[in-house]
C-alpha cells in the first residue's frame, strides 16, 4: 500500500477513535453503539463482553449522569499493510485529566472509510517518564 494511502487510513482511524471518545464526552450512547462492530469484544476486568448488544449494554452505565467518568484520545495508530485492521492506543484520563489507564483498540474497515471497533482492552497507565537532565539531579 502506498504511504499516502496508509496515512489517509491512519487519519481515518484516529478520527474515528476521537469520535468514539466524543460520544462519551457528549453523553451520546447511540453514537457510541454505532461505532461498535457486530462482533465487538470488550474486556471489562475479568469479564468479556461479546457482541455489539452486550458491549452497548455493558457500557450504558458510563453514559449515565451529566459528566463523563473518563475520557481518552489516541496517541498512536498502526495499520496492517493491507489496510483492513488497525490498532489505536492512548491514555485514559479521569475527569481531572489524570491518567488512569491506557486503551488498546482494534478497528476493522467494514466498508471504504467505515471503521468499527472489534476489540478493546485497557491496561494500567504508562509509568511516568523518568526525569532527566541537570534539574533531575538537583
Secondary structure as GFF3:
##gff-version 3
##sequence-region A 1 138
A	DSSP	alpha_helix	3	25	.	.	.	ID=ss1
A	DSSP	alpha_helix	29	34	.	.	.	ID=ss2
A	DSSP	beta_strand	36	44	.	.	.	ID=ss3
A	DSSP	beta_strand	47	50	.	.	.	ID=ss4
A	DSSP	alpha_helix	52	59	.	.	.	ID=ss5
A	DSSP	three_ten_helix	60	63	.	.	.	ID=ss6
A	DSSP	beta_strand	71	72	.	.	.	ID=ss7
A	DSSP	beta_strand	76	79	.	.	.	ID=ss8
A	DSSP	beta_strand	85	93	.	.	.	ID=ss9
A	DSSP	beta_strand	99	111	.	.	.	ID=ss10
A	DSSP	beta_strand	114	123	.	.	.	ID=ss11
A	DSSP	three_ten_helix	134	137	.	.	.	ID=ss12
###
